[in-house]
């Protein structure tokens, strides 16, 4: 009877994985569900005990539970049929565009160098800003990190990063808005790439504000964000709501793609032309030019367009136009117009999500819109456990720090690294932007 009671407890514990999204908000369910993958250990210990004592029904039920555990975790080491994802309660292994990259790998191999761009990102919970900045800078330099996302940040941590000359590697930063209900500190982004659009908050999460920075990479506008939903002990409901809110980053990307929203950086090939045109356009009385319309236009053509508008607007006023058409452009001149196609929008969400693929709330976030893929899970290259990391002789047990991305991006590699003075490992992921 004792064996049946123990087995029943394990079976019910494992079944919590299939709760409806949001039902996992009730304490201590978030913590209990996070430990489900660790039940492999007691199940393995129970197996020989039931066998040696001749309790064969209990033995075979234990075997069945172990098979289920392996099925749930096998996605970390090998692909599984997409049709099995709902049955196993695991997220999709990749989102639509990422799947295309895998299936067309042979056909596109010759053009990867020119059509694809590699970005290396790193996320770390700094534990009240105590994380060793020397190690952080070592990792940034060693792995050529392009975007660093940090959580639980405070003024002292930022000052220590500045003393470590982070601006030499990552000269651009976006600091999250500081709020009274911050989850042990604020969030921040440090970038090697100049943001075209940025903000100190974005998706509403009942914890630290999620700063965002949109960067033009190749033919895509990629929005990076540093996130940290509230930990369950602070509020189970706020934890669940915050985790599920991560899906809004996919919805934001979907909305921008539907609206034809564009972005550009000052250091793009057309950046100077756009800036010049915008400055000129601002001088036109009563007329505003759409910056998206001018994006990508050569400087000479931008001057022609804005100059013509100024001439029209200033006629009769006696004022001289700010810009004049080039003297060598005639009525028969042929000007090759740039491609006005709108860039694709993607999102990369990084941070301590206080959740794993075992949590219904987390899987719900990944399903929203066109979807978010978990870089570690889609690689099938093993586990990247990140927590806890403060015990020198004890390994990290669960993976609650993630790099998530929308379609148009796929993960190439992922590794966890120890950083002194924090209870989380840094997660470094190399992404390919198509």
C-alpha positions in Angstrom: 0.0 0.0 0.0 2.9 2.4 0.8 4.3 2.0 -2.7 0.9 2.8 -4.3 0.5 5.9 -2.2 4.0 7.1 -3.2 3.4 6.3 -6.9 0.0 8.1 -6.8 1.6 11.2 -5.3 4.2 11.2 -8.1 1.5 10.6 -10.8 -0.7 13.5 -9.6 2.3 15.7 -9.2 3.3 15.1 -12.9 -0.3 15.6 -14.0 -0.2 19.2 -12.8 1.8 19.9 -16.0 -1.5 19.7 -17.9 -3.5 22.3 -15.9 -5.2 25.0 -17.9 -3.1 28.1 -18.4 -3.5 30.4 -15.4 -4.5 27.7 -13.0 -0.9 27.3 -12.0 -1.0 30.7 -10.2 -2.1 29.2 -6.9 0.7 28.7 -4.5 2.6 26.4 -4.2 1.8 25.2 -7.7 4.4 27.3 -9.5 7.2 25.9 -7.3 5.8 22.3 -7.4 5.5 22.3 -11.2 9.0 23.7 -11.6 10.3 20.5 -9.8 8.5 18.0 -12.0 11.5 17.1 -14.1 13.4 16.3 -10.9 11.0 13.5 -10.1 13.1 11.3 -12.4 15.5 10.8 -9.4 13.0 9.4 -6.9 11.3 7.3 -9.6 14.6 5.8 -10.6 15.3 5.0 -6.9 11.8 3.5 -6.6 12.2 1.2 -9.6 14.7 -1.3 -8.0 13.0 -1.2 -4.7 9.7 -2.3 -6.1 11.4 -4.9 -8.2 13.5 -6.4 -5.4 10.5 -6.6 -3.1 8.4 -8.4 -5.8 5.8 -5.6 -6.1 5.5 -6.0 -9.9 2.4 -3.9 -10.5 4.0 -1.0 -8.8 7.2 -1.7 -10.7 5.6 -1.5 -14.1 3.6 1.7 -13.2 6.9 3.3 -12.1 8.4 2.3 -15.5 5.4 3.9 -17.2 6.0 7.2 -15.2 9.6 7.2 -16.2 8.8 6.7 -19.8 6.5 9.7 -19.6 9.2 11.8 -18.0 11.6 10.8 -20.8 9.0 11.7 -23.4 8.6 15.1 -21.9 12.3 15.8 -21.9 13.4 14.1 -25.1 12.7 17.3 -27.0 15.9 18.8 -25.5 18.0 16.2 -27.2 16.2 15.2 -30.4 13.3 16.5 -32.6 9.9 15.1 -32.0 6.9 15.1 -34.4 5.0 18.4 -34.2 1.7 16.4 -33.9 2.9 15.1 -30.5 3.5 18.5 -29.0 0.0 18.9 -27.7 -0.1 15.4 -26.4 3.2 15.7 -24.6 2.4 19.2 -23.3 5.6 20.7 -24.8 6.0 23.9 -26.9 6.5 23.9 -30.6 10.2 23.2 -31.4 10.4 26.2 -33.8 8.1 28.8 -35.2 7.1 28.9 -38.9 10.0 30.7 -40.4 12.5 28.8 -38.3 11.1 25.5 -39.6 11.6 26.8 -43.2 15.3 27.4 -42.4 15.7 23.8 -41.3 13.9 22.3 -44.3 15.6 24.5 -46.9 19.1 24.3 -45.3 20.7 22.6 -48.3 19.2 25.0 -50.8 20.2 28.1 -48.9 23.6 27.0 -47.8 25.4 28.9 -50.5 23.6 32.2 -49.7 23.8 32.0 -45.9 26.7 34.3 -45.7 24.9 37.1 -47.5 21.3 36.5 -46.6 21.6 35.7 -42.9 23.1 37.6 -40.0 24.4 36.3 -36.7 23.6 38.0 -33.4 25.0 36.8 -30.0 22.9 37.6 -27.0 23.3 37.1 -23.3 20.9 37.3 -20.4 21.7 37.3 -16.7 19.8 37.8 -13.4 22.3 39.9 -11.4 20.8 39.1 -8.0 20.1 42.5 -6.6 22.9 43.9 -8.8 25.6 41.9 -7.0 26.8 39.9 -10.0 30.6 40.1 -10.7 30.9 42.7 -13.5 34.5 41.5 -14.3 33.1 38.1 -15.3 30.3 39.7 -17.2 32.7 41.7 -19.3 34.9 38.7 -19.8 32.0 36.8 -21.3 30.9 39.8 -23.4 34.4 40.0 -24.9 35.0 36.3 -25.2 31.8 35.6 -27.0 31.4 38.9 -28.9 28.1 39.6 -27.3 25.9 42.0 -29.3 23.1 42.4 -26.9 23.3 42.0 -23.1 20.0 41.7 -21.1 20.3 42.0 -17.3 17.7 41.8 -14.5 17.6 43.0 -10.9 19.7 46.0 -11.8 20.5 48.9 -9.6 22.6 52.1 -9.7 25.6 50.5 -8.1 25.6 47.7 -10.7 25.4 50.2 -13.6 28.3 52.2 -12.1 30.5 49.0 -11.8 29.7 48.2 -15.4 30.8 51.7 -16.4 34.0 51.3 -14.4 34.6 48.0 -16.3 34.3 50.1 -19.6 31.2 48.3 -20.9 30.8 51.2 -23.4 33.9 50.0 -25.2 32.0 46.8 -26.2 28.4 47.7 -25.9 28.1 51.5 -26.3 24.3 51.8 -26.4 22.0 51.2 -23.4 18.3 51.2 -22.6 17.5 51.2 -18.9 14.1 50.1 -17.7 11.9 52.5 -15.9 12.4 52.3 -12.1 9.2 51.5 -10.2 8.3 51.0 -6.6 7.1 47.4 -7.3 10.3 46.4 -9.2 11.1 42.7 -8.8 14.3 43.1 -6.7 15.6 45.7 -9.2 15.0 47.0 -12.7 15.9 45.5 -16.1 18.4 46.9 -18.7 19.7 46.3 -22.2 23.3 47.0 -23.5 23.8 46.8 -27.2 26.6 46.8 -29.7 24.1 47.8 -32.4 22.5 51.3 -32.5 18.8 51.1 -31.7 16.4 52.7 -34.2 13.6 52.7 -31.7 13.8 52.2 -27.9 11.7 52.6 -24.8 12.2 52.2 -21.0 9.0 50.1 -20.8 6.8 48.1 -23.1 4.5 45.1 -22.4 2.8 45.5 -19.0 4.2 43.1 -16.5 3.5 43.3 -12.8 7.1 43.5 -11.9 10.1 45.3 -13.4 9.4 47.3 -16.5 10.5 45.6 -19.7 12.8 47.9 -21.7 12.9 47.4 -25.5 15.3 48.3 -28.3 14.6 47.8 -32.0 17.6 47.2 -34.3 17.7 47.0 -38.0 19.5 43.7 -38.9 19.7 42.9 -42.5 16.1 42.9 -43.8 14.5 42.7 -40.4 13.6 45.0 -37.6 14.4 43.0 -34.4 13.0 44.1 -31.1 15.1 43.0 -28.1 13.7 43.1 -24.6 14.9 42.3 -21.1 12.1 40.8 -18.9 11.7 39.6 -15.3 8.1 38.6 -14.3 7.4 38.6 -10.6 8.6 35.6 -8.7 5.7 33.4 -7.3 6.4 34.1 -3.6 5.6 37.8 -4.2 2.2 37.0 -5.9 1.1 33.9 -7.7 -1.4 35.8 -9.8 1.0 38.5 -10.8 3.5 35.8 -11.6 1.1 34.0 -13.9 -0.1 37.2 -15.5 3.5 38.4 -16.1 4.6 35.1 -17.6 1.6 35.0 -20.0 2.2 38.6 -20.9 5.5 37.6 -22.6 3.4 36.4 -25.5 2.5 40.0 -26.2 5.9 40.5 -27.7 4.9 38.1 -30.5 1.6 40.0 -30.9 3.6 43.3 -31.1 5.7 41.9 -33.9 2.6 40.5 -35.7 0.9 43.9 -35.4 3.9 45.7 -36.9 4.1 43.3 -39.8 0.4 43.7 -40.5 0.6 47.5 -40.3 3.7 47.7 -42.5 5.7 49.5 -39.8 9.3 50.3 -40.7 12.5 51.1 -38.8 15.9 52.3 -39.7 19.1 53.3 -37.8 21.2 56.4 -38.4 24.1 54.3 -39.5 22.2 52.4 -42.2 23.3 53.0 -45.7 20.4 55.4 -46.2 20.6 56.9 -42.7 22.2 60.1 -43.7 19.8 60.6 -46.5 16.8 60.0 -44.3 18.1 62.3 -41.6 18.8 65.0 -44.1 15.4 64.6 -45.6 13.7 64.7 -42.2 15.6 67.9 -41.2 14.6 69.5 -44.5 11.0 68.3 -44.3 10.7 69.9 -40.9 11.3 73.2 -42.5 8.4 72.9 -44.8 5.6 75.1 -43.5 2.4 73.1 -43.0 3.7 69.9 -44.5 5.2 66.8 -43.0 6.9 64.0 -44.9 6.5 60.4 -43.8 9.9 59.2 -42.6 9.1 55.7 -43.9 8.5 57.1 -47.4 12.0 58.6 -47.4 13.7 55.6 -45.8 16.2 54.1 -48.3 16.1 57.0 -50.7 19.5 58.3 -52.0 20.4 61.7 -50.7 20.1 63.3 -54.2 16.5 62.0 -54.7 15.5 63.0 -51.1 16.7 66.5 -51.9 14.7 66.6 -55.1 11.5 65.5 -53.4 11.8 67.8 -50.4 13.2 70.6 -52.5 10.3 70.5 -54.8 7.9 70.6 -51.9 9.7 73.6 -50.5 9.6 75.4 -53.7 5.9 74.9 -54.0 5.3 75.9 -50.4 7.6 79.0 -50.6 6.3 80.3 -53.9 5.1 83.8 -53.5 6.8 84.1 -50.1 10.0 85.5 -51.5 12.1 83.0 -49.4 14.8 80.9 -50.9 14.3 77.1 -50.9 16.5 75.2 -48.5 17.2 72.5 -51.0 17.3 72.7 -54.8 17.1 70.0 -57.4 20.4 68.8 -58.6 21.5 70.7 -61.7 22.3 67.6 -63.7 18.8 66.1 -63.4 16.7 66.8 -66.5 13.2 65.7 -67.6 14.7 62.7 -69.3 16.8 61.5 -66.4 16.2 58.0 -65.2 16.5 57.5 -61.4 16.5 53.9 -60.0 14.2 53.9 -57.0 15.1 51.8 -53.9 13.1 48.8 -52.8 10.2 50.2 -50.7 9.3 46.8 -49.3 8.6 46.9 -45.5 11.1 44.9 -43.4 9.9 41.9 -41.4 9.5 42.5 -37.7 10.8 40.0 -35.1 11.2 39.9 -31.4 13.8 38.4 -29.0 12.7 38.2 -25.4 15.4 37.5 -22.9 15.5 37.2 -19.1 14.6 35.4 -15.9 11.1 34.3 -16.6 10.7 32.4 -13.3 9.1 29.6 -15.3 9.9 26.6 -17.6 8.2 24.7 -20.3 6.5 22.6 -17.6 4.4 25.6 -16.5 1.1 26.0 -18.4 1.3 29.8 -18.1 4.7 29.8 -19.9 3.5 27.5 -22.7 0.5 29.8 -23.1 2.9 32.7 -23.7 4.7 30.8 -26.4 1.5 30.0 -28.3 0.3 33.6 -28.6 0.2 35.1 -32.1 2.6 33.5 -34.6 4.4 32.1 -31.6 7.6 32.3 -29.6 10.2 29.6 -29.8 12.4 28.7 -26.8 16.0 28.7 -28.2 17.3 26.1 -25.8 14.4 23.7 -26.6 14.5 24.1 -30.3 18.2 23.3 -30.5 17.8 19.7 -29.2 21.4 20.1 -27.9 20.8 19.3 -24.2 19.7 21.1 -21.1 20.8 24.6 -20.1 19.9 24.7 -16.5 20.4 28.1 -15.0 19.1 28.0 -11.4 20.2 27.7 -8.6 23.8 28.7 -9.3 25.0 30.0 -5.9 26.0 26.6 -4.4 29.6 25.8 -5.6 29.3 22.0 -5.1 25.6 21.7 -6.2 24.6 21.8 -9.9 21.9 24.0 -11.3 18.6 22.0 -11.5 16.0 23.9 -13.5 15.9 26.1 -16.6 14.0 29.3 -15.9 16.2 31.8 -17.8 15.3 31.9 -21.5 15.9 33.5 -24.9 12.7 33.4 -26.8 12.2 34.5 -30.4 9.6 34.9 -33.1 9.6 33.7 -36.7 12.4 34.9 -39.0 15.0 33.9 -36.4 16.5 30.6 -35.3 18.9 29.6 -32.6 22.3 28.3 -33.6 23.8 27.5 -30.2 23.1 28.0 -26.4 25.3 27.7 -23.4 25.0 28.5 -19.7 27.9 30.1 -17.8 28.6 30.6 -14.2 28.9 34.2 -12.9 30.1 34.8 -9.3 27.9 36.5 -6.7 24.5 35.7 -8.4 22.2 32.7 -8.0 21.6 32.4 -11.8 23.8 31.4 -14.6 24.2 33.6 -17.7 22.6 32.1 -20.8 24.4 32.9 -24.1 22.6 32.2 -27.3 23.7 32.7 -30.9 20.9 33.6 -33.2 20.6 33.7 -36.9 18.5 36.5 -38.3 17.2 35.7 -41.8 
